[in-house]
Amino acid sequence: MEAHLFPRESGQFIAERSRDVFVEDAGVQKVAEMLYALRHSDDLTASGWKKANPLAPAPTSDQALNWVFVVDTMNFSFWPEKETEQCEVTYKGTTYTGYMTLCAAITRAMEEGIPITDPKYFSRISVEELGHVLRSDNETPMPMLQERHQVLTEGGRVLLEHGGSFRSFISQAGNDARKMVELIVQKIPSYKDEATYEGKRISFYKRAQILVADFWGIMEARGHGDIINMDWLTMFADYRVPQALVYLEALRYSDTLMQTLKNGELLCSGDRREVEIRGCSIWSVELIKDRLCKLVQERDGQTCDVNSAIIDFYLWPYAKQHHKEMAHIPIHHTRCIYY
């Protein structure tokens, strides 16, 4: 079987052939200008990571690394069947929805004395125990409990085979972000986020790349962020950032696709349109990054150290903050373990 394309090359391959999703040059320029204005702010640094993850343990603790492994292994499919029926988790007086319900549930479990970040425990956790850890405040449970259980126990078993912690597992890749992603997708099946498009095997590796970016965020906070090849990572192709890219006019959906999404039609994982949304999102962020670096070079005479992961770390909270203004742009709905 022929080798697959990595995420960046996959994005370009898809964007050049896409029939329903289009990267818009004027929008790419607009977003690059918007980010250029923020170039000196904390929003465009790895330290923005802790802001986006206020529920994570202190980066100095060893638990923080296993915490991101547990969270990123189950980081998929939080959208509700009905907007009015959201899974909610309240922790320390704040009620969370979406991805943050998972963060809150894991941190809550740690406080309750459940060793949820210990691979010896989570490799053998029962479905019922995990259901208790992820319990919602209301009648709407977190979606896909069986799948979350399957991927978490599988991930735990892999860590036990490689030294018993995420740190010992990932250290096999040295300090190279690309090798880390390759190691994760090679050893842990649930992270193998691939598809076929126009006869070619392509990849997105959304959760694997987030896991490496989160690892980098923690190491950076510790003053040990000297991980090479961070620029190899792309944005993390999910359902929230594409919505922001359409809102910011860096992406455009065909009228047919827009209508399909507005009708709430479910797209299967690997559906051509779903692959185009994810691939074109990756490619548009690559172009935004290149354009931003060009602006920094031309106007400031400096090299730009903003990578695609940092742009994603900015766009994801941006989408959450502007969700009311973006309400007219539908997210695409795909129930799968990849995002």
Salt bridges, closest charged atoms under 4 A:
GLU2 OE1 - LYS200 NZ 3.17
GLU16 OE1 - ARG17 NH1 3.63
ASP20 OD2 - ARG272 NH2 2.88
GLU24 OE2 - ARG252 NE 3.34
ASP25 OD1 - ARG291 NH2 2.84
GLU33 OE2 - ARG299 NH2 2.73
ASP43 OD1 - LYS51 NZ 2.98
ASP62 OD1 - ARG222 NH2 3.96
GLU81 OE2 - ARG335 NH2 3.35
GLU85 OE2 - LYS82 NZ 3.75
GLU111 OE2 - LYS92 NZ 3.29
GLU112 OE2 - ARG135 NH2 2.67
GLU182 OE2 - ARG178 NE 3.24
ASP193 OD2 - ARG278 NH2 2.74
GLU194 OE2 - HIS4 ND1 3.83
GLU194 OE2 - LYS192 NZ 3.63
GLU194 OE1 - ARG201 NH2 3.29
GLU198 OE2 - ARG19 NH2 3.53
ASP231 OD1 - LYS289 NZ 3.45
GLU249 OE1 - LYS30 NZ 3.27
GLU265 OE2 - ARG273 NH2 3.61
ASP271 OD2 - ARG273 NH2 2.98
GLU276 OE2 - ARG272 NH1 3.03
GLU286 OE1 - ARG8 NE 2.77
GLU286 OE1 - LYS289 NZ 3.10
ASP290 OD2 - ARG8 NH2 3.64
ASP300 OD2 - ARG39 NE 2.75
